[in-house]
């Protein structure tokens, strides 16, 4: 799945899935002891505690959370996550003076970013990424897509697009907030997706104010939806379809 960056200056990204959450209720859910903070997902929480993300997500006490969120990467700050008991750590006996080799697997996510200028893909654009303090150079493909892999613990990065026009280079920089995207059932999640798709919602504050309603109407009109100014189910589904998460 891909996530799309329009004209917004601060797009949020999150590993995507095909699940569509229910909009039957809003606000935090769950009965577990761990209270989710902004930017956390099941993988990052499990990684910090040496747990298997699938085991955490499938925990019997997380049934309500699974039903409401539908996706282990789409948690809302304040959700409560149940955690299984930590696995017993493996120990090794080693002898002094010997040579020992150990391998560690670092949990990671694959992210796809689709860059657009309006409705046009930003094809073959030279880009600079800075993630976890590491700078890398890359180029969008013919569909305007960048593919990258990040650690489960990664929270922020920057993406600079180098646009060549009339012999001059113009740099456009976006901040990437990995794990900073709320579920589409929440007003804040709707705002983040609209903003990343290029609609002016004002601040992402979780309030359904005049600017957010106007952006919703613009989005609904553009996508042949009923123009209500409300984040109804059809609008949420379309946002998830277009944004990719």
N, C-alpha and C positions, 0 to 999 in steps of 0.2 A: 504494500500500500504506500501511497505517497502523501505527503503533506505539502500544502501549497502556500507560497509566500507571494502576496500581492504587493501593494504599495505601502503596507504597514512598516513602521520602523522597528517594531519589537515583536516579531512573531514568536509565539510559543510553540514548541514542538514536543511530541510525545510518541513513543512507539505505537504504531497503529495496529488495529485488528479489524475483522469484519463484523464484530459484534455491535449491535445498536442497543443502547441502554433504554430502559423503560422511563417514561416521563410521568409515571403515575404519582410520584412523590418527589419532593425536593428537600435538600438539606442533608446533613450527615446521617449515616445509617451504620448498623453493626453493633455487636455486643462485646467485642474483644477488648483486651487490656491496652493494646497499642493504639494511641490516638495519632492519626495520620496528620503530618505537617505538609505545608505547601511544597510541592516538588517531589514528594515521595510517591513511589509506586511499590507494588508487591516485590518486584525484583530487587529494588534498592534496599528495601527493608530486610528482605531475606538475606541479601549479600552481607549486610552489616552484622548479622547474627549467625552467619555460617549455616543458613538453612536453605533447603531446596524451595525455590519459588513456587513450583507446582504443588508441593506438599502444603505450603502455606495457603495458597489460593483454594485448594480442595479441602481444607480443614472443615469439619462438620459445623463448627460454630461460625463459619463465614458464609453460610448458605444465603442469608438475607443480603449480604454484601454482593455476592455473586449474582443474585437475581436482579438487584437494583442497578449495579454498575455494568455488568455484562463483560467487563474487560479488566484484567488485573492491572493495567497501566492507567486506568481512568478512575483514580480515587479522588475524593473530595477532602480538603482539609477538614478535620473533625470526625471523619469516618473512623470507626473503631475496628481494628483488625485483630483476630485471634491468631496466636502464634503457637505452633507445636513446641514441645521441649527440644532444646538444642541437641544436635547429634554429639555423641561422644567423640572427642578429638582423637585423631590417630597419633600414636607416639612411635618413635623409632629409636633403636639403640645404635649408636655410632661409636667408632673407636677413634681415639686421637691419632693424628698423623695421616689419616686416610683421605681419599678424595671422594666426595659424595655429591651426587646430582639430584636435585629436586625440581619438579615441574609444578607450577601453579596455574590453574585455570581461572582467568579473570572474567566474570560475567559481563556480557556486553549486549547491546541492542543494535540492530540494523535500522538506520534511518534513511528515508528517501525524501528529499526536498524538491518540490517542483516550483521553479521560479517563473513568474509571469509578469508581463507589463500589460496591464489590462487583461485582455483575453489571449494575448499572444505569448507563447513560450519564449523564454529568454535563452535561445539556442546558442551553444558553442561560446559561452561567456567565460572568460578567465576569472577565477575566484580565488580568494585567500580565506582559509579557515584557521581560526585559533581556538583550539579545544584542549583543555587540561594543560595549558601553557605551551602546547606544541603548535607551531605554525606549519601549514601545508598549502601547497598550490594545487588547484584542480580546475576542471573545466566542465561546464554543463554539457549534457549530451544533446542530441538532435531534438529531443522532446523538452529540453530545458530542465532536466532532472539531475540532481547531485545525489550520489549514494555514498554514505559514510557509516562507519561503525563506531559507537561510543561505549565507554564503560557504563555499567549500571549506576555507578556513583557520580557520573558527570552531571553537573547542574547548569553550567553556562558555557557559552561560546560566542564567537562573533563570526559573521560572514560578510566579506567585502566583495562586491561585484565590481569588476573593472570594465567599464563601458567605453568602447572606442567610438568616437564620433568626430568626423571631419579632422582626423589626424591628432586629436586630443583624447586623453584618458580622463574619464570622470568616475570617481569612486563613490559607491553607495554602500553604506555599512548597516547591517542589521544585527541586533542582539538576539541570540538564540537562548531561550529559556527551556532547557530540557526538563521535562517532568512538570512544567509550570502550567499545564493546561487542565482546567476543570472539566468534568463531564458535560456533555451537551445538554443534559437535563437541567443544568443550573444556568441562571442568567449570566453569571460570570463566564461560563464556558461558551455560551452563545456569543457574548461580547468578544471574547478572544478570537473565536473563529471568524466572526464578521470583520474584525479589525485586520486579521492576517490576510483576509481575502480582499482587502482594500476599501472597506466601508468605514466611515467615520462614526464611531460609537461614543467618542469621548473617552473618559477614563474607564478602565475595566474595574468596576466597583460593585458589581452584583445588583445594581439598582436599575430597574426598568424605567429609566427617565426618558425625556423627550427626544434626545439625540439617539438613544438606542432604539426607540420606537421608529424614528424616522429611518434609521439604517435598516431595520427589519423590513419596513415597507418597501424601501428601495430594493433590498435583496429579494423579497417576495415578488415584486413586480418584474424584476429582471429574470426570475426563474419560473414565471408563469404559475405562481402559487396564489392562494387567496390572500389579498392584501389586508391584513388585520393589525399589523404592528405588534403582534403577540408571538412569543416563541412557541407556537403550537407544535404538535408532533410532526406534521408534514414539513415544517420549517426546520426543525431539529434534524430530521432524516436527510433533508437536502444539504444542510450544513455538513453533516458527517460524510455524505457522499462526495461533496466537492472538496472539503478540507482534507479528508482522508483519515479522520480519527474521531 
